[in-house]
Amino acid sequence: MALIVQKYGGTSVGSVERIGAVADRVARFKSEGHDVVVVVSAMSGETNRLLGLAKEVQSNPTPRELDALLSTGEKVTTALLSMALCERSVRARSYSGNQVGILTDSAHNKARIQDIQL
């Protein structure tokens, strides 16, 4: 079968119910024998919430620390989706970019992929 890459934006994973719907869709592709890689955004509104917190703490947040903070939104969604898949008896594991060997340049807030070390 095929390797399928799916990307879900913040609205698609904006609630626990919507994450469950994504998990159902991924599970369906897996049951058809496909390998599936899923990329998710932070839950709807989470990036703006985190950005607001950053600006409460520092009027002009440093790009490096802002990147570190904003990436937590995606990490939360990734972990929740992995849990939802496991609940559906689908083997799943969450990864961040650095855990899978994605290397970027140092242009914080707009980094470009330089290499993927598999």
N, C-alpha and C positions, 0 to 999 in steps of 0.2 A: 504494500500500500504506500501512500504518500506521506511525506513530512509536511505538516500543515502549520503555518505560523499565523496566529490570530492576535490582533491588537484591540484592546478595549479601552475606551476613553473614560473620563471621570463620570459621566452620566450613566454609562453602561454598568459601572461598578459603584454607583452612588449610594447604595444601601445594602444591607445584608441580604435582602430578598433579591436584589439585582445580581449580587455576587453569586447567589444560588442559581439564578437563571443562566449565568455564564458557565458555572460548573456543570449544569445539566447539558449545555451545548457541547462543552469540551468532552464530557463523558460519552455523549452520542458519537462524536468523531472517534474516540478511543475504542468504543464498542464495534465500530466498523473496521477496526484494525489499523487505523492511522496513528502515526506518531504526531504529537501536538506540542508545539511551543507556544506559550501564551505570554504576551507583554501587556502589562496593565498600567494605567495611570493612577494617580491618587484618587480617592473617592471624591465625588462632586463637592466642590467648595473647600476641600481640605487644603489645597495649595494656597488659596486666598486667606484662609484662617491662619496658617503658619506664617505667611508673609506679614499679616497684621501683627502677630505676636513678635516677630523679629523687629518690626518698626517701633513697637512699644518699648523694646529693650535698647535698641540702637537706631538713631535717626537715619543713618545711612549704613545699613549692614554691609559688612565686607563680603565680596562675592564668594569667597571660599566657604565661609561659615553659612552663608545663605544657601549655597548648594548643599552643604551637609544637612541643614535643617529641612529643606524642601524635599530632599530624597527620602526622608522618613515617611512621607505620604504614600509613595509607591511601595515602600517596604511593608507598610501595614496592609495595603490591598493585596500584595503578593502573598503574604502569610495567610490572610483570611481566605483567599481563593484556594490555596493549597489545602487548608483545613476543610473547606467545602468539598473539594475533590476527594479527599480521603474519606469523608463522611459518605460519599457515594461509591466507596470501594475502588476508587481510581488512584493508583500510585502517583503521588505528586510531591514535588519539593520546590520550595521557593529559593530563588537566587537573586542577588543584586548584580549589577554589571561587573563590579570588581571580582566577584566570586566566580564568574564564568570567563574571566580573562579579557574583558574589554578594557583597552587602554585608550585614554583620550589625551588631547593636548591640555594645556593648563589655562585655557580661556574659560574661566568660570562663568557660569550662566549661559554659555553658548559653546560649550566644548564640542570638538569634532573627534570622531573615532579615528585613532591612528593605527590601531592593530587589534586583532582578536587572536588571543593565544589559546588555542584549543588543546 
